Structures are given as structure tokens and as C-alpha cells.
Amino acid sequence: MWMDEAGIPDVLKSERMGHEVPGMRGVYGHVGPSMGAELTAALQERWETALRERARLSPRSIVPVLDALLADGEAAHPIGSGAALRIGHKTGV
């Protein structure tokens, strides 16, 4: 539903969900580089909105990664930015 709200093209939505587009659109429709950028921008906006809304509920969290993100206030945290690594959490454990 959120991808519809963000105006994400059907062919990209289908690809992300692992669906095949039927008919001619499935044969001739392809995901282009700009579509991926639009999806990334939409996801980033949703992420930042979610962090702001969570901070309004409470500015702290017992979850260390979330607490560090909330402590940064309005600082942007790009999706996949490695926040867990920056605050000292181990990966691959």
C-alpha cells in the first residue's frame, strides 16, 4: 500500500515483491535505474518519518541502536548506513 502512495511503478513493485507482471507489461516492462532511486528516496523518507514519530513517543529506547538514532535528533540516517557498526555493536554473531 505504501508503494502505491509513493507512486512506485507497478513493474518495480512487482519485482520487489517477487511477482511476475502478466501479459505485455510483463514482457516489455523493465525496472530502470531511476526507478530504483525513486524507491530508495521513498524508503528513506518513510524511515526518517518513522524515526521522528518514534522520538515524539519517547526520546529514549532500551534498544541500543534505536537509542543512538534517537539521540542524534533530526540527523539523517540513510538506510543501510551501518548505524549498528558506528555505535559498537558486533555483526555476524
C-alpha positions as a Markdown table, in Angstrom:
| # | Residue | x | y | z |
|---|---|---|---|---|
| 1 | Met | 0.0 | 0.0 | 0.0 |
| 2 | Trp | 2.8 | 2.5 | 0.9 |
| 3 | Met | 4.4 | 1.9 | -2.5 |
| 4 | Asp | 1.1 | 2.9 | -4.2 |
| 5 | Glu | 1.1 | 6.1 | -2.0 |
| 6 | Ala | 4.6 | 6.8 | -3.0 |
| 7 | Gly | 3.8 | 6.4 | -6.8 |
| 8 | Ile | 6.2 | 3.5 | -7.2 |
| 9 | Pro | 5.8 | 2.0 | -10.7 |
| 10 | Asp | 3.9 | -1.4 | -10.9 |
| 11 | Val | 6.8 | -3.2 | -12.6 |
| 12 | Leu | 9.1 | -2.2 | -9.7 |
| 13 | Lys | 6.5 | -3.1 | -7.0 |
| 14 | Ser | 6.1 | -6.5 | -8.6 |
| 15 | Glu | 9.9 | -7.1 | -8.8 |
| 16 | Arg | 10.3 | -6.1 | -5.1 |
| 17 | Met | 7.5 | -8.5 | -4.1 |
| 18 | Gly | 8.8 | -11.3 | -6.2 |
| 19 | His | 5.8 | -11.3 | -8.5 |
| 20 | Glu | 5.7 | -11.6 | -12.3 |
| 21 | Val | 3.8 | -9.0 | -14.2 |
| 22 | Pro | 1.4 | -10.8 | -16.6 |
| 23 | Gly | 0.8 | -10.0 | -20.2 |
| 24 | Met | 2.5 | -7.5 | -22.4 |
| 25 | Arg | 3.5 | -5.3 | -19.5 |
| 26 | Gly | 5.5 | -8.2 | -18.1 |
| 27 | Val | 7.2 | -8.8 | -21.4 |
| 28 | Tyr | 8.1 | -5.2 | -22.1 |
| 29 | Gly | 8.2 | -3.6 | -18.7 |
| 30 | His | 11.6 | -3.3 | -17.1 |
| 31 | Val | 13.0 | -1.6 | -14.0 |
| 32 | Gly | 15.3 | 1.2 | -14.8 |
| 33 | Pro | 18.0 | 2.9 | -12.6 |
| 34 | Ser | 15.9 | 6.0 | -11.9 |
| 35 | Met | 13.1 | 3.7 | -10.6 |
| 36 | Gly | 15.5 | 2.3 | -8.0 |
| 37 | Ala | 16.5 | 5.7 | -7.0 |
| 38 | Glu | 12.8 | 6.7 | -6.6 |
| 39 | Leu | 12.2 | 3.7 | -4.4 |
| 40 | Thr | 15.3 | 4.4 | -2.3 |
| 41 | Ala | 14.1 | 8.0 | -1.8 |
| 42 | Ala | 10.6 | 6.9 | -0.8 |
| 43 | Leu | 12.1 | 4.3 | 1.7 |
| 44 | Gln | 14.4 | 7.0 | 3.1 |
| 45 | Glu | 11.5 | 9.4 | 3.7 |
| 46 | Arg | 9.5 | 6.7 | 5.4 |
| 47 | Trp | 12.4 | 5.8 | 7.6 |
| 48 | Glu | 13.0 | 9.4 | 8.6 |
| 49 | Thr | 9.3 | 9.9 | 9.3 |
| 50 | Ala | 9.2 | 6.8 | 11.4 |
| 51 | Leu | 12.2 | 7.9 | 13.5 |
| 52 | Arg | 10.6 | 11.4 | 14.1 |
| 53 | Glu | 7.3 | 9.8 | 15.1 |
| 54 | Arg | 9.1 | 7.3 | 17.4 |
| 55 | Ala | 11.0 | 10.2 | 19.0 |
| 56 | Arg | 7.8 | 12.0 | 19.7 |
| 57 | Leu | 6.6 | 9.0 | 21.7 |
| 58 | Ser | 9.8 | 8.8 | 23.7 |
| 59 | Pro | 13.2 | 10.3 | 23.1 |
| 60 | Arg | 15.0 | 7.2 | 24.5 |
| 61 | Ser | 14.9 | 3.5 | 23.9 |
| 62 | Ile | 16.3 | 0.5 | 25.8 |
| 63 | Val | 17.4 | -0.9 | 22.4 |
| 64 | Pro | 20.9 | 0.5 | 21.9 |
| 65 | Val | 20.8 | 1.0 | 18.2 |
| 66 | Leu | 17.4 | 2.8 | 18.3 |
| 67 | Asp | 18.6 | 4.9 | 21.3 |
| 68 | Ala | 21.6 | 6.1 | 19.4 |
| 69 | Leu | 19.5 | 7.0 | 16.4 |
| 70 | Leu | 17.0 | 8.9 | 18.6 |
| 71 | Ala | 19.9 | 10.7 | 20.4 |
| 72 | Asp | 21.0 | 12.2 | 17.1 |
| 73 | Gly | 17.7 | 14.1 | 16.9 |
| 74 | Glu | 16.9 | 15.2 | 13.4 |
| 75 | Ala | 20.2 | 13.9 | 11.9 |
| 76 | Ala | 19.6 | 11.9 | 8.7 |
| 77 | His | 20.3 | 8.2 | 8.9 |
| 78 | Pro | 20.4 | 6.8 | 5.4 |
| 79 | Ile | 19.0 | 3.3 | 5.2 |
| 80 | Gly | 21.9 | 0.8 | 5.3 |
| 81 | Ser | 24.2 | 3.4 | 6.8 |
| 82 | Gly | 25.7 | 1.0 | 9.2 |
| 83 | Ala | 24.5 | 2.7 | 12.4 |
| 84 | Ala | 24.9 | -0.6 | 14.4 |
| 85 | Leu | 28.6 | -0.6 | 13.5 |
| 86 | Arg | 29.1 | 3.0 | 14.4 |
| 87 | Ile | 27.8 | 2.5 | 17.9 |
| 88 | Gly | 29.9 | -0.5 | 18.7 |
| 89 | His | 27.6 | -3.4 | 18.0 |
| 90 | Lys | 29.0 | -6.6 | 16.6 |
| 91 | Thr | 27.8 | -8.1 | 13.4 |
| 92 | Gly | 27.8 | -11.7 | 12.3 |
| 93 | Val | 27.5 | -13.1 | 15.9 |
